[in-house]
Structure formats: structure tokens, C-alpha cells
Amino acid sequence: MLKGNKEVLLVASGDLRIAANQNCWATQNEMEQLLARAIEKLGWTVKRAHQYNEVKKHGFIDSQKMGMDVFRNLDPEQPIIVAESVWQYSHHVLSGLTTHKGPILTVANWSGQWPGLVGMLNLNGSLSKAGVAYSSLWSETFEDAFFTSSLKEWFETGAIKHDQSHVKDYSLVKIPQAEEQVGKDFADAFKSRKGIMGIFDEGCMGMYNAIVPDDLLHRTGFFKERLSQSALFAAMRKVSVDEAEEALNWLLEQGMTFEWGENPETELTREQTLEQLKMYIASLRIAEEFGCDTIGIQYQQGLKDLTAASDLTEGLLNNKLRPPVLSESGEEIYAGHALPHFNEVDECAGIDGYVTYHLWEQLGLDGSNTLHDLRWGKQRNMNGVDEFVWLFMISGAAPASHFTDGYKGASSIRQPSMFFPFGGGTLRGISKPGSIVWSRVFVMDNKLHCDLGVGEAVSLPLEETQKIWSETNPEWPVMHAVLKGVTRDQMMARHKANHIQVAYAPDAEKAQEICRIKAAAMTGLGIEVHFCGDVDFNGSQK
């Protein structure tokens, strides 16, 4: 049993943006009360390490400075829980957790209302990268047997052992030699040529796990071109209204819908959309100038206080079919290709997005891919089969080719004012049913790793998707997904990031084949690969 007076500390990391913290505080407070009751039933008491702020109207740690101040006054030997029901900036608490000697437990409420699960997964990925030992739990009611027994285990031993039987290291299996050679040849060719990753400012929203150390990155053949969001904003000023109008007319001709209104404070306006298309054009021109193979725009710090959201830009960049863009000299750039964009400058996703796009294209497939937040999910009856269906959502980056009816099924809705004061819309749609390959690159033990597996994007009744949208973020694109051979709790216990990468395959058998080839390619880049779930290693499944 853990030593001491059976008192556990509790901290809550929050957003940097005060409006977000204020809007989400009621949910966080309710979650903490449920958690406290569960803890007290096991004979422990909870001491909140920082109090509700009457001026700010919330009780979150809302800056790195505040986090350091809080942890200076804590007993580093006491067990501590980081409780999350909201999106949080991991660097607010990371400094304190890196030197905390007592057992650490991250906990999230199982709800899609606010991105609490997403926030906890980001913190978990950041702790894993930092080499900090921790355990993790999640619950809808904080009364279920899984949560209660696991919490009891943590109090008794200081750690929780989750089921990892779905994970198989690539080094321990043998895939068909021909497929292994395709992956190896892809990796060898890339490492010989090398690639440039354009970084429009690192460290979005405190996502420590999203920054790949240069020495690790260089071993894969990628090198960073450190660009500035201010340079992007300056380049946007050089794009004419006529050029933005041409891009907009192209989208309208494709059948895309824009839900425009008149009030820029609360509604999407045509002017905001044109501003976003200026960013789209400017980002391609800068990428072409510096020879970038993939780019990531931070947006959240800096650009959010200057211009409309980057989300429409990101989704367009990730689609092969997109408005043509000319260089300032009049030549079309990246003609006929996507320019893989990694949302929120998640460099791990940048590696993954580039490899996926170009490997798929080499195999004669559409390589348009995206990351999503691993937002939430529930058990559902799918054609008579009991399946856990995940909700994947992301504000930007999703390409129209993923949506039912493509651009005709796409719309743009204003981003929430509390996050996006200058407005701008997303590229929103419902992902079409079909076989997928999913993956995640992450940093752990000072090495790059990649988990990957197969799954299926599934279709829910429209009214159910509308209900989910109304309870989460109705502005964002969605994918309903089943991950083959991976349970909810296995995924949550293993996943080291808030993001998951997805790309389509023609059918389930082809998804298995591409998954194996991609594993070989990632291995060839020097990344440690792990199959997750029902992956057919030898190609015998039909």
C-alpha cells in the first residue's frame, strides 16, 4: 500500500484561453466531485492542490508559471492525480510532474462534450516522451468495476497494469518478403533523397509530445525548416482578393457549402473565408519556396490573434483535388498533389502523413490522409454485431476525399468564438464507410515508435451523427471508426497521443497488405514499429 496519511493530491491542467476555462469549469467541477467520492469509498481523502479563482471564474492551472508555483508547495512524495475533463496544455503541469517522486495518475471523464480524453492522452504522450512514470484511468460514472478495481490497484501498488496483449512488435513477426522489400525500398529511397518538414512555429498548445527532437528526426531522413507564422501572415497580405475569389469559386463549383452570415463576431462571413483562402495560397507559395515536403501551421498562439482559422487551409492541403495555386511567377505549384499538412504542428503526425501519402501513391492509391483527435466512443450494435465505435474529430486537416460525396458533402461552419476570435470555418463532413489503416508515431525512451493497425470507417444514421455533433463540436469533420482487435481500454492504455492518423484502403484485404508494407517502410526509416489488434502478419487471411 502507498505510504503516508492516505491523502492524495489533485491538480487540473486547463487551457491557456480564459474563455475556454470558464466555459468548461462546470463540467470539470462535476467530474472532480464524482472522482472524489470514488476515492473516499476506498478510504482515501482528496486535497486539491490549487483553488478556484474568483476573479478568473475557474479552478484550472492555466499557465506554466502557475504550474511551477503550485508544484513548489507540494510534497513531492505524495501520490498525485491529474484530473481532466477538458482540453489542457500539458506544459502547464509537465515541469512539476517531471520531478514528482510520488505515484502519478492521470484521469479523464468518458465524455465527448469537451475534449477531456484528448487532453489526457496528450498529457500521457508528453509524460511518455519525458520518461516520467505514470498510470492512467478513465470512466463515465467513476463507479464501474474497471475504474474502481484499477483505482484500488493504484492505491495499493502505485501503478496500474493494463492489458497490452493486442500489441505485437514488428521485430517479432515475419511478413511476406515481397512486401517487406517494397517498404524497405521506399524507406531507402526517401533517406537517400531526404525531405523537408516545414514548421510554422513549434509547440502548439503545450504539446510537448508533438515535438520530435532533431537528432531523432534526422535519422529518418527528415529535416526541419523552421518557419514563422508571422512570415505566413505577411505572405497572406501579398495574395490578391482576386486570387482568393478564384479559389472560392473553384470550391463552389465543386459543390461545397459555406454557412455564411452577417455578424463576424459569431458567424462565418464571406470575408473570413477569403482570408482563409489567402492563407491556403500563401502557405503553398512558402512551402514551394523552401522545398517543403510537408508543413504544419501552429495557428493557436499568434495567428489566432491576427487572422481567421487555419482549418480550411489544412483540409484543402491534404486533398489531391484542390483549388490550383500559381507561384508568383505564374506556374502551378504542387500540381496534382496534396501537400500533407499536420494539424497543430504535430511533427509525429507530419512524419506519418508524408509516409502515408507517398507510399499510398506509389501503390496506385489515393494517399490523402489526416490526423484526428481520439475524441470519444461507445459500444454500438453494427449490423447485428456488438462493436466499439470511436468518434474521431479534428478542427482541420481532414480532406474532402474522405467525406461521403466529397466536396458536395463538405461544408464550412464558423469556429467557436471562444477559441477563434477572428472566425473562419472548417472543412466539415462525414467520413465515408470503408476500410482504413490507422497509425500513430510517438516518442518514448528517446526513440521514435509507430503503432499501427487496421479498421473500418462505419456509417451511423444521420440523426445519430447530428446528435453527436450537437454534443461535441458541430463545426468539425467526423469519422466513426472501428479498430479491429483493439478494445476501448486497450487503446486508451496504449495510445501515446491525442492524435491518430487514418487513410483509406480499397478493401479489408488491401488494408492488411498496406499496413504490413507501411510497417516495413517505417522500420526502414529507423522507427520501432508495433502492430496493434487484428493484423494479418503473413497475408493468409481472406
Stockholm file with secondary structure:
# STOCKHOLM 1.0

chainA/1-542         MLKGNKEVLLVASGDLRIAANQNCWATQNEMEQLLARAIEKLGWTVKRAHQYNEVKKHGFIDSQKMGMDVFRNLDPEQPIIVAESVWQYSHHVLSGLTTHKGPILTVANWSGQWPGLVGMLNLNGSLSKAGVAYSSLWSETFEDAFFTSSLKEWFETGAIKHDQSHVKDYSLVKIPQAEEQVGKDFADAFKSRKGIMGIFDEGCMGMYNAIVPDDLLHRTGFFKERLSQSALFAAMRKVSVDEAEEALNWLLEQGMTFEWGENPETELTREQTLEQLKMYIASLRIAEEFGCDTIGIQYQQGLKDLTAASDLTEGLLNNKLRPPVLSESGEEIYAGHALPHFNEVDECAGIDGYVTYHLWEQLGLDGSNTLHDLRWGKQRNMNGVDEFVWLFMISGAAPASHFTDGYKGASSIRQPSMFFPFGGGTLRGISKPGSIVWSRVFVMDNKLHCDLGVGEAVSLPLEETQKIWSETNPEWPVMHAVLKGVTRDQMMARHKANHIQVAYAPDAEKAQEICRIKAAAMTGLGIEVHFCGDVDFNGSQK
#=GR chainA/1-542 SS CCCSSSEEEEECBCCSSHHHHHHHHHHHHHHHHHHHHHHHHTTCEEEESSCCBTTTTBCSBCSHHHHHHHHHTSCTTSCEEEEESSCCCTHHHHHHHHSCCSCEEEEEESCSSSSHHHHHHHHHHHHHHHTCCCEEEEESSSCSHHHHHHHHHHHHHSCCCCCCTTEEEGGGSCCCHHHHHHHHHHHHHHHHHCEEEEEESSCGGGCGGGCCCHHHHHHHTEEEEEECHHHHHHHHHTSCHHHHHHHHHHHHHHTCEECBCSCTTTSBCHHHHHHHHHHHHHHHHHHHHHTCSEEEECCTTTGGGTSSCSHHHHHHHTCSSCCCCBCTTSCBSSTTSCCCBCGGGCHHHHHHHHHHHHHHHHTTSCCCCEEEEEEEEEEEEETTEEEEEEEEECSSCCCGGGBTTGGGGCEECBCCTTTCTTCCBCCBCBBCSEEEEEEEEEEETTEEEEEEEEEEECCCCHHHHHHHHHHSCTTSCEEEEEETTCCHHHHHHHCCSSEEEEEEESSHHHHHHHHHHHHHHHHHTTCEEEEESSCCSSSCCC
#=GC SS_cons         CCCSSSEEEEECBCCSSHHHHHHHHHHHHHHHHHHHHHHHHTTCEEEESSCCBTTTTBCSBCSHHHHHHHHHTSCTTSCEEEEESSCCCTHHHHHHHHSCCSCEEEEEESCSSSSHHHHHHHHHHHHHHHTCCCEEEEESSSCSHHHHHHHHHHHHHSCCCCCCTTEEEGGGSCCCHHHHHHHHHHHHHHHHHCEEEEEESSCGGGCGGGCCCHHHHHHHTEEEEEECHHHHHHHHHTSCHHHHHHHHHHHHHHTCEECBCSCTTTSBCHHHHHHHHHHHHHHHHHHHHHTCSEEEECCTTTGGGTSSCSHHHHHHHTCSSCCCCBCTTSCBSSTTSCCCBCGGGCHHHHHHHHHHHHHHHHTTSCCCCEEEEEEEEEEEEETTEEEEEEEEECSSCCCGGGBTTGGGGCEECBCCTTTCTTCCBCCBCBBCSEEEEEEEEEEETTEEEEEEEEEEECCCCHHHHHHHHHHSCTTSCEEEEEETTCCHHHHHHHCCSSEEEEEEESSHHHHHHHHHHHHHHHHHTTCEEEEESSCCSSSCCC
//
